[in-house]
């Protein structure tokens, strides 16, 4: 299967698909942090024919202007939020047969549509909590792969959500948990 992982610089999801034999490439404005197939570009600038050649697109659009964690600043960034929502609509409407768009709880749910599913890292072998919304097209819901017992998992937000201010905070908070990436590759790679 040909897989485009849009808005990913880490290579976590891309590499999960590659490890299972898929032809996967990541695409983002920044260079990739792991060696592997990567297109350094805005996904909207790729040739239409190239984008349409993929069987699956997993998109991780920036959440800076969308996540409820930043709601206190929404009134001051209406134009940025409008642009971010236009990008979400573009991603959701790309002519690719299977699409998964992930983002934290935010305004996509009220301004575009509710997510098809909300997953947590503790459903995929991690102890942390971090609600991640999934909007799906042509894909099944992700099935949990390793639910952590309540006594084994933290009841507080993940370390990603507790990071103090820093220039790289957004990058660290945006990383996809490896257990979720593996579930995407295992379950959607055969969809």
BALOBA-1460 file (C-alpha; in Angstrom, 3 decimals):
// residues 191
<rec num="1" residu="x" x="0.000" y="0.000" z="0.000"/>
<rec num="2" residu="x" x="1.196" y="3.541" z="-0.771"/>
<rec num="3" residu="x" x="0.906" y="5.729" z="2.328"/>
<rec num="4" residu="x" x="1.339" y="9.490" z="2.654"/>
<rec num="5" residu="x" x="1.878" y="10.714" z="6.211"/>
<rec num="6" residu="x" x="1.109" y="14.413" z="5.959"/>
<rec num="7" residu="x" x="2.415" y="16.982" z="8.441"/>
<rec num="8" residu="x" x="4.813" y="14.530" z="10.083"/>
<rec num="9" residu="x" x="8.442" y="15.421" z="10.804"/>
<rec num="10" residu="x" x="9.161" y="12.693" z="13.380"/>
<rec num="11" residu="x" x="8.840" y="9.685" z="11.071"/>
<rec num="12" residu="x" x="7.076" y="7.636" z="13.780"/>
<rec num="13" residu="x" x="3.938" y="6.817" z="11.767"/>
<rec num="14" residu="x" x="5.804" y="6.614" z="8.448"/>
<rec num="15" residu="x" x="8.293" y="4.125" z="9.899"/>
<rec num="16" residu="x" x="5.516" y="1.994" z="11.437"/>
<rec num="17" residu="x" x="4.032" y="1.513" z="7.954"/>
<rec num="18" residu="x" x="7.442" y="0.888" z="6.378"/>
<rec num="19" residu="x" x="8.202" y="-1.764" z="9.034"/>
<rec num="20" residu="x" x="5.121" y="-3.642" z="7.828"/>
<rec num="21" residu="x" x="6.194" y="-3.566" z="4.181"/>
<rec num="22" residu="x" x="4.284" y="-0.532" z="2.942"/>
<rec num="23" residu="x" x="5.591" y="2.180" z="0.628"/>
<rec num="24" residu="x" x="5.275" y="5.139" z="3.000"/>
<rec num="25" residu="x" x="6.550" y="8.700" z="2.838"/>
<rec num="26" residu="x" x="6.205" y="11.594" z="5.260"/>
<rec num="27" residu="x" x="5.690" y="15.181" z="4.153"/>
<rec num="28" residu="x" x="6.128" y="18.373" z="6.154"/>
<rec num="29" residu="x" x="7.636" y="21.842" z="5.988"/>
<rec num="30" residu="x" x="10.450" y="20.724" z="8.301"/>
<rec num="31" residu="x" x="13.040" y="18.046" z="7.541"/>
<rec num="32" residu="x" x="12.413" y="14.620" z="9.018"/>
<rec num="33" residu="x" x="14.027" y="13.767" z="12.356"/>
<rec num="34" residu="x" x="14.592" y="10.137" z="11.334"/>
<rec num="35" residu="x" x="16.244" y="9.059" z="8.124"/>
<rec num="36" residu="x" x="13.648" y="7.787" z="5.686"/>
<rec num="37" residu="x" x="11.473" y="8.782" z="2.757"/>
<rec num="38" residu="x" x="10.416" y="12.374" z="3.325"/>
<rec num="39" residu="x" x="9.234" y="15.265" z="1.190"/>
<rec num="40" residu="x" x="10.074" y="18.624" z="2.737"/>
<rec num="41" residu="x" x="7.119" y="20.655" z="1.534"/>
<rec num="42" residu="x" x="3.649" y="21.866" z="2.356"/>
<rec num="43" residu="x" x="1.446" y="18.930" z="1.352"/>
<rec num="44" residu="x" x="-0.808" y="21.367" z="-0.563"/>
<rec num="45" residu="x" x="2.110" y="22.186" z="-2.864"/>
<rec num="46" residu="x" x="2.568" y="18.574" z="-4.023"/>
<rec num="47" residu="x" x="1.368" y="17.771" z="-7.551"/>
<rec num="48" residu="x" x="-2.278" y="16.654" z="-7.488"/>
<rec num="49" residu="x" x="-1.399" y="13.459" z="-9.364"/>
<rec num="50" residu="x" x="1.186" y="12.528" z="-6.755"/>
<rec num="51" residu="x" x="-1.216" y="13.023" z="-3.854"/>
<rec num="52" residu="x" x="-3.924" y="11.043" z="-5.654"/>
<rec num="53" residu="x" x="-1.485" y="8.158" z="-6.223"/>
<rec num="54" residu="x" x="-1.596" y="7.240" z="-2.524"/>
<rec num="55" residu="x" x="-3.959" y="4.595" z="-1.137"/>
<rec num="56" residu="x" x="-3.983" y="6.088" z="2.363"/>
<rec num="57" residu="x" x="-3.193" y="9.463" z="3.878"/>
<rec num="58" residu="x" x="-2.628" y="9.847" z="7.622"/>
<rec num="59" residu="x" x="-2.569" y="13.565" z="8.415"/>
<rec num="60" residu="x" x="-1.297" y="15.260" z="11.571"/>
<rec num="61" residu="x" x="-2.078" y="18.956" z="10.942"/>
<rec num="62" residu="x" x="-0.682" y="21.501" z="13.401"/>
<rec num="63" residu="x" x="-3.064" y="22.064" z="16.305"/>
<rec num="64" residu="x" x="-1.706" y="25.410" z="17.522"/>
<rec num="65" residu="x" x="-4.832" y="27.356" z="16.536"/>
<rec num="66" residu="x" x="-7.307" y="24.481" z="16.984"/>
<rec num="67" residu="x" x="-6.754" y="22.657" z="20.299"/>
<rec num="68" residu="x" x="-8.857" y="23.544" z="23.331"/>
<rec num="69" residu="x" x="-5.635" y="23.797" z="25.342"/>
<rec num="70" residu="x" x="-5.169" y="27.177" z="23.638"/>
<rec num="71" residu="x" x="-8.784" y="28.337" z="23.868"/>
<rec num="72" residu="x" x="-7.932" y="31.369" z="25.982"/>
<rec num="73" residu="x" x="-6.126" y="32.863" z="22.944"/>
<rec num="74" residu="x" x="-8.815" y="32.067" z="20.324"/>
<rec num="75" residu="x" x="-10.317" y="35.578" z="20.405"/>
<rec num="76" residu="x" x="-6.958" y="37.038" z="19.363"/>
<rec num="77" residu="x" x="-6.272" y="34.645" z="16.484"/>
<rec num="78" residu="x" x="-9.463" y="34.365" z="14.470"/>
<rec num="79" residu="x" x="-7.662" y="34.687" z="11.109"/>
<rec num="80" residu="x" x="-5.113" y="31.981" z="12.034"/>
<rec num="81" residu="x" x="-7.897" y="29.676" z="13.191"/>
<rec num="82" residu="x" x="-9.855" y="30.241" z="9.970"/>
<rec num="83" residu="x" x="-6.734" y="29.349" z="7.940"/>
<rec num="84" residu="x" x="-6.137" y="26.242" z="10.074"/>
<rec num="85" residu="x" x="-9.743" y="25.082" z="9.594"/>
<rec num="86" residu="x" x="-9.473" y="25.662" z="5.829"/>
<rec num="87" residu="x" x="-6.392" y="23.411" z="5.853"/>
<rec num="88" residu="x" x="-8.344" y="20.735" z="7.764"/>
<rec num="89" residu="x" x="-11.135" y="20.885" z="5.156"/>
<rec num="90" residu="x" x="-8.555" y="20.585" z="2.377"/>
<rec num="91" residu="x" x="-7.026" y="17.487" z="4.013"/>
<rec num="92" residu="x" x="-10.425" y="15.873" z="4.589"/>
<rec num="93" residu="x" x="-11.400" y="16.383" z="0.957"/>
<rec num="94" residu="x" x="-8.221" y="15.176" z="-0.769"/>
<rec num="95" residu="x" x="-8.970" y="12.608" z="-3.479"/>
<rec num="96" residu="x" x="-7.386" y="9.667" z="-1.622"/>
<rec num="97" residu="x" x="-9.598" y="6.629" z="-0.897"/>
<rec num="98" residu="x" x="-8.636" y="6.293" z="2.779"/>
<rec num="99" residu="x" x="-7.888" y="9.223" z="5.079"/>
<rec num="100" residu="x" x="-7.211" y="9.519" z="8.801"/>
<rec num="101" residu="x" x="-6.822" y="12.962" z="10.303"/>
<rec num="102" residu="x" x="-5.687" y="13.223" z="13.921"/>
<rec num="103" residu="x" x="-5.759" y="16.189" z="16.273"/>
<rec num="104" residu="x" x="-6.365" y="16.826" z="19.950"/>
<rec num="105" residu="x" x="-9.777" y="17.817" z="21.255"/>
<rec num="106" residu="x" x="-10.516" y="21.194" z="19.710"/>
<rec num="107" residu="x" x="-12.632" y="23.315" z="17.421"/>
<rec num="108" residu="x" x="-12.648" y="20.875" z="14.494"/>
<rec num="109" residu="x" x="-15.423" y="19.046" z="16.371"/>
<rec num="110" residu="x" x="-17.651" y="22.107" z="16.531"/>
<rec num="111" residu="x" x="-16.677" y="23.952" z="13.356"/>
<rec num="112" residu="x" x="-16.443" y="21.028" z="10.895"/>
<rec num="113" residu="x" x="-17.690" y="17.762" z="12.419"/>
<rec num="114" residu="x" x="-17.323" y="15.513" z="15.424"/>
<rec num="115" residu="x" x="-14.498" y="12.950" z="15.311"/>
<rec num="116" residu="x" x="-15.235" y="9.350" z="14.425"/>
<rec num="117" residu="x" x="-13.170" y="8.163" z="17.380"/>
<rec num="118" residu="x" x="-11.132" y="9.372" z="20.345"/>
<rec num="119" residu="x" x="-8.194" y="7.188" z="21.359"/>
<rec num="120" residu="x" x="-5.876" y="7.254" z="24.367"/>
<rec num="121" residu="x" x="-2.245" y="6.076" z="24.602"/>
<rec num="122" residu="x" x="-3.196" y="3.734" z="27.488"/>
<rec num="123" residu="x" x="-5.316" y="1.735" z="25.002"/>
<rec num="124" residu="x" x="-2.142" y="0.977" z="23.006"/>
<rec num="125" residu="x" x="0.420" y="-0.018" z="25.651"/>
<rec num="126" residu="x" x="1.413" y="3.358" z="27.097"/>
<rec num="127" residu="x" x="0.667" y="4.528" z="30.634"/>
<rec num="128" residu="x" x="-0.238" y="8.103" z="29.694"/>
<rec num="129" residu="x" x="-3.540" y="9.791" z="28.986"/>
<rec num="130" residu="x" x="-3.813" y="12.102" z="25.980"/>
<rec num="131" residu="x" x="-7.128" y="12.224" z="24.148"/>
<rec num="132" residu="x" x="-6.493" y="12.101" z="20.407"/>
<rec num="133" residu="x" x="-9.396" y="12.593" z="17.994"/>
<rec num="134" residu="x" x="-9.554" y="10.725" z="14.688"/>
<rec num="135" residu="x" x="-11.603" y="11.781" z="11.675"/>
<rec num="136" residu="x" x="-11.789" y="8.861" z="9.248"/>
<rec num="137" residu="x" x="-12.712" y="8.286" z="5.606"/>
<rec num="138" residu="x" x="-12.824" y="4.711" z="4.278"/>
<rec num="139" residu="x" x="-11.127" y="3.320" z="7.398"/>
<rec num="140" residu="x" x="-12.331" y="1.285" z="10.380"/>
<rec num="141" residu="x" x="-12.077" y="2.548" z="13.934"/>
<rec num="142" residu="x" x="-8.794" y="1.626" z="15.624"/>
<rec num="143" residu="x" x="-9.139" y="-1.315" z="17.982"/>
<rec num="144" residu="x" x="-7.185" y="-1.065" z="21.239"/>
<rec num="145" residu="x" x="-4.173" y="-3.366" z="21.206"/>
<rec num="146" residu="x" x="-2.894" y="-3.342" z="24.790"/>
<rec num="147" residu="x" x="-5.108" y="-1.736" z="27.400"/>
<rec num="148" residu="x" x="-3.127" y="-0.802" z="30.455"/>
<rec num="149" residu="x" x="-4.755" y="-1.776" z="33.732"/>
<rec num="150" residu="x" x="-6.055" y="1.219" z="35.656"/>
<rec num="151" residu="x" x="-3.574" y="0.595" z="38.461"/>
<rec num="152" residu="x" x="-0.703" y="0.673" z="35.924"/>
<rec num="153" residu="x" x="-1.519" y="3.901" z="34.162"/>
<rec num="154" residu="x" x="-1.193" y="7.484" z="35.243"/>
<rec num="155" residu="x" x="-4.421" y="9.313" z="35.879"/>
<rec num="156" residu="x" x="-2.746" y="12.604" z="35.031"/>
<rec num="157" residu="x" x="-2.077" y="13.983" z="31.549"/>
<rec num="158" residu="x" x="0.927" y="12.662" z="29.674"/>
<rec num="159" residu="x" x="4.385" y="14.080" z="30.057"/>
<rec num="160" residu="x" x="3.853" y="15.703" z="26.664"/>
<rec num="161" residu="x" x="1.069" y="17.827" z="28.120"/>
<rec num="162" residu="x" x="3.061" y="18.843" z="31.192"/>
<rec num="163" residu="x" x="6.069" y="20.255" z="29.364"/>
<rec num="164" residu="x" x="7.119" y="23.755" z="30.339"/>
<rec num="165" residu="x" x="7.593" y="26.558" z="27.833"/>
<rec num="166" residu="x" x="10.413" y="26.013" z="25.348"/>
<rec num="167" residu="x" x="11.091" y="26.577" z="21.634"/>
<rec num="168" residu="x" x="10.593" y="22.827" z="20.935"/>
<rec num="169" residu="x" x="7.545" y="22.290" z="23.158"/>
<rec num="170" residu="x" x="5.155" y="22.090" z="20.204"/>
<rec num="171" residu="x" x="7.326" y="19.445" z="18.524"/>
<rec num="172" residu="x" x="7.547" y="17.294" z="21.639"/>
<rec num="173" residu="x" x="3.804" y="17.550" z="22.296"/>
<rec num="174" residu="x" x="2.945" y="16.582" z="18.723"/>
<rec num="175" residu="x" x="4.750" y="13.234" z="18.684"/>
<rec num="176" residu="x" x="2.559" y="10.211" z="18.003"/>
<rec num="177" residu="x" x="2.883" y="7.398" z="20.545"/>
<rec num="178" residu="x" x="4.549" y="4.350" z="18.984"/>
<rec num="179" residu="x" x="1.733" y="2.018" z="20.107"/>
<rec num="180" residu="x" x="-0.849" y="4.129" z="18.281"/>
<rec num="181" residu="x" x="1.380" y="4.309" z="15.182"/>
<rec num="182" residu="x" x="1.781" y="0.508" z="15.234"/>
<rec num="183" residu="x" x="-1.993" y="0.043" z="15.499"/>
<rec num="184" residu="x" x="-2.538" y="2.396" z="12.557"/>
<rec num="185" residu="x" x="-0.040" y="0.454" z="10.428"/>
<rec num="186" residu="x" x="-1.348" y="-2.973" z="11.471"/>
<rec num="187" residu="x" x="-5.043" y="-2.194" z="11.179"/>
<rec num="188" residu="x" x="-5.230" y="0.401" z="8.419"/>
<rec num="189" residu="x" x="-2.417" y="-1.128" z="6.385"/>
<rec num="190" residu="x" x="-4.713" y="-4.022" z="5.563"/>
<rec num="191" residu="x" x="-7.925" y="-1.980" z="5.195"/>
